[in-house]
Amino acid sequence: MLRTAPVRPPPADRLHRLQDAFTTAADDSRARADRYPDQDDANAVHPVRDGPPRYPGRTVAHRASPAGLGGYWRPMTSDRATRLRRLARTLTDRFGFQAGGPHRHGAVEAEWSASARAWTFAWTDGPTVAQVRAACLETEPTASEGLRYARTLSEDAVALGAVRLTVSPVTDANRRPFLSPADIEALLKDEPSPAPRTDRERALVYAVLYEIHDADHRNQAQAEEICNIVNRYGLAMFLRRSGAELSPVEVLTAHYAATHAHPPWRHRLAPMDAVVLFRAVREDLRATTELVTAALALLPGLPAEYAAAEGELRSRLEHAVSLAQSGKDGNSPFR
């Protein structure tokens, strides 16, 4: 029969040594945790500790932890950020912006730049920078201190500026224009909510943007693209495609500008001299009824010596009408 030796407890001195070792290991573990707290998970919930917060310089709030650990430090939203975002919504309503529209044109947005450490109010079209700045200083003078302002232009506004700069009478009509986005921004800087004033401006803006959208198969046009296409082709091509109504002098200029070497019409829609156009119709025996009618409309503004040519042009016009009544094409060239 096998006999087992009795289990003897360890000596007292050995038991004390084991207890001391375990106590030392636990103390070292706690010391390492206190020495390197940043190695913890940044998103973890930490219990509130006595003394200053772990992140100096940040405002914190104490609240109970859902796990029953007491609470934890949580960064609070800046009071200035709240006030600026509220101010942005107020300005959006005040200036009648359509916030949330397809392009968010005009809606004021409060944006924070971490690199510049500054707040910026940004919007598209809408009021001028001076108007928004004045409204901010009036409503929130303290929160608006150091605020930046950035107004951008939509593609419609850029195309409108390109049209207006191109046909501007203050520039030399004989020089080919060269537009840049900076020129358009300077032109519309002090104009709130830029929009076409006439049907012609509206038609030209649509024609220019349609050309870019159709060529690139996308519903977007950059400012550089708008300037480049107007610089390259001028406005006469877009005016013709827009179907806009032309005045008598423009009807004649559109027909005779190329043969009379008049590039200002192609680029700037600058018409030819009325006397030159009237002479061109008289000398053009193939002029259509449209051209003859336009030439007759110029007579009231021409010198008296050209009144004698009225009978000649009217007889040519009557001849064309008789051809039309007889079944022939009255708009065919005169022979």
Secondary structure, 3 states (H helix, E strand, C coil): CCCCCCCCCCCHHHHHHHHHHHHHHHHHHHHHHHHCHHHCCCCCCCCCCCCCCCCCCCCEEEECCCCCCCCEEEECCCHHHHHHHHHHHHHHHHCCCCCCCCCCCCCCEEEEECCCCEEEEEEECCCCHHHHHHHHHHHCCCCCCCCEEEEECCHHHHHHHHHHHHCCCCCCCCCCCCCCHHHHHHHHCCCCCCCCCCHHHHHHHHHHHHHHHHHHCCCCCCHHHHHHHHHHHCCHHHHHHHCCCCCHHHHHHHHHCCCCCCHHHHHHCCCCCHHHHHHHHHHCCCCCHHHHHHHHHHHHHCCHHHHHHHHHHHHHHHHHHHHHHCCCCCCCCCC
